[in-house]
């Protein structure tokens, strides 16, 4: 039995060891309204408050944390953009 010249088929890139693709998180209208209302009151709520929010809205803590981090970053970006347009 000669196996020396045996050519194995190449695996496709999609079949390699890769993490399963994550689905994009879509907030419900109720979740969006609640998160936006809380953000207007406080842009950086304490960790305990975010934990309560995540439990109440049935979201993962990480999702709530990311929401506040991203919203703060968006506000900074908007402020920078407004300053740039005013200076031109």
C-alpha positions in Angstrom: 0.0 0.0 0.0 1.5 3.2 -1.1 0.4 6.4 0.7 3.4 8.6 0.0 1.9 10.5 -2.9 -1.6 10.8 -1.5 -3.0 14.3 -1.9 -5.6 15.4 0.7 -8.2 17.9 -0.4 -7.6 21.4 1.0 -10.1 22.6 3.6 -12.0 25.7 2.7 -11.3 28.7 4.8 -14.8 28.5 6.3 -14.2 25.0 7.6 -11.0 26.0 9.5 -11.1 26.5 13.2 -13.1 29.7 13.4 -15.4 31.1 16.0 -19.1 31.0 15.1 -20.3 34.4 13.8 -22.1 36.5 16.3 -25.5 37.9 15.6 -26.0 41.6 15.9 -27.9 42.6 19.1 -31.1 44.4 18.3 -32.7 46.3 21.2 -36.5 46.3 21.5 -38.3 49.7 21.5 -38.8 49.4 25.3 -35.1 48.6 25.9 -34.1 51.5 23.6 -36.4 54.0 25.4 -35.2 52.9 28.8 -31.5 53.0 28.0 -31.8 56.4 26.3 -33.8 57.8 29.2 -31.2 56.6 31.7 -28.4 57.9 29.5 -29.9 61.4 29.5 -29.9 61.4 33.4 -26.4 59.8 33.8 -23.9 59.0 31.1 -21.9 56.8 33.3 -24.1 54.9 35.8 -22.4 52.9 38.5 -21.7 49.2 37.9 -24.5 48.2 40.4 -27.0 50.4 38.5 -26.0 48.8 35.2 -26.4 45.4 36.7 -29.9 46.3 37.8 -30.7 47.7 34.3 -29.5 44.5 32.7 -31.6 42.4 34.9 -34.7 44.6 34.5 -34.4 44.8 30.7 -33.3 41.1 30.4 -30.0 42.0 28.8 -26.5 40.7 29.5 -24.5 43.1 31.7 -21.9 43.3 28.9 -24.5 44.6 26.5 -25.6 47.3 28.8 -22.0 48.3 29.5 -21.2 48.4 25.8 -24.3 50.6 25.2 -23.2 53.2 27.6 -19.6 53.1 26.4 -20.6 53.5 22.8 -23.1 56.2 23.5 -20.5 58.3 25.3 -18.0 57.8 22.4 -20.7 58.8 19.9 -21.3 62.0 21.9 -17.6 62.8 21.9 -17.4 62.2 18.2 -20.4 64.5 17.6 -18.9 67.2 19.7 -15.6 67.0 17.9 -17.3 67.1 14.6 -19.3 70.2 15.6 -16.1 72.0 16.7 -14.4 71.2 13.4 -17.3 72.6 11.4 -17.4 75.7 13.5 -13.7 76.3 13.0 -13.9 76.0 9.2 
